Amino acid sequence: MKAANCNGKDEELTPQNILNELSEKWKIPLVSEAFARKLDENDTLSYIRDEFHFPKLTSLPKVDKSCINSDSSCIYLCGHSLGLQSTRVRQAIDVWLNDWADLGVHGHIHGRNPFAACDYPCIPTLQKLLGAEDKEVGVMNQLTSNLHFMMISFYRPTAERFKILYEERSFPSDEYAFQSQIRFHGYTPEEAAIIVKPRENEDCIRTEDILELLKQHGQSIALILLSGIQYYTGQLFDIETITEAAQQQGCTVGWDLAHAIGNVPLKLHDWKVDFAAFCSYKYLNSGAGCIGGIFVHSNHFDKDYPRFDGWWGNRDATRFQMTKEIDRGVGADGFRISNPSIHQCATLAASLQIFGEVGIEQLRKKSKILTQYLQCLIEKEINQATSKFQINILTPKDPKQRGAQLSLRIVGADARQIFDELERLGVCLDSRGDIIRVAPVPLYNSFIDVYRFISVLKSVKL
């Protein structure tokens, strides 16, 4: 996005300042459709939109077909739940289907994407997205499975240090995993779980409150495992600061990066994060339930942790020698269990190609402005311009403390009714109770998408 700052200090401008300066420079009202279209014209990443399939309104089950243009695509702002399909996916799948048909079992080591090494094409871009070094990233399983496998190795409670610290409103699957691990080791969640919460009348958790809990209870905490970006509020945690403070207390530190990878730049190696787990079907656009992955810091490569082994944790060179004892691979590779799915790795690699070409830093730059534009229109076109309802934004207002998602609480109207009406009018969103979660994804969402969403939101009938 080209800012209007003539002093060469664009990097010092806040996203809102950039929007204000562009509106002034172009002499176009910020809240107008013309401004949104001008933003898209000046977006150097706008071409990427054509790399993805947008669902047509006629395909969606809850759309009122009587009030739509049958050729139109939906307003898709749900990439935080399921990313869109890349146009490269079909070709990637055709490659392995053809190899399977033509080569049969020989496709494991021959062909254009050998089945036995199908995860390796994903690794270089994942390393960049995670800020990882060689051998620190592995592609395997799904998110909760990976959390369990990581905790088998990294949650090693003792009589003095046995607690797990995690955030209130963790994704339910995460909390189930934490509680079951606690019980597996003979404790109860009541005695071994420390849940950090927002302050009264606040929605997000303050970093200083996490640090204070660590000071008070750090000597009894075996593991701190937080979400990089909190799924419910959209808050981006200060991973570096929290990791450093926890490790100073002797705690092991893991992160669930489901909503962070592909959304914000990460530097896990430099931040000395012990381990992390992630899925790939949200911002990485690999497809529902697709293969996930892990990060293990190189500081742990020479440590003999307990773990559940499988033959894919064996070194490539000796895997098919079928020895009785595992010849474990280095780093994250040594934590793998089973051979990865060729079709899942193919769809993931297809999307990661785009990330590799564009770069997460460029996407983050656009994302800050795109999400700020959404916030700005909510404030100006809903909260200041309509009396039907108001919107409280749970997500931090500071762009540095959030990713692409804004979590909205409706005030003065029924959130479910509004959500249902938005779906009827062709908007794809996500709701959790009384919260509507909206994510303008910089890879494929445009500024006109955001403008159209606000226009539809203003038009809902209550």
Disulfide bonds with the S-S distance in Angstrom:
none
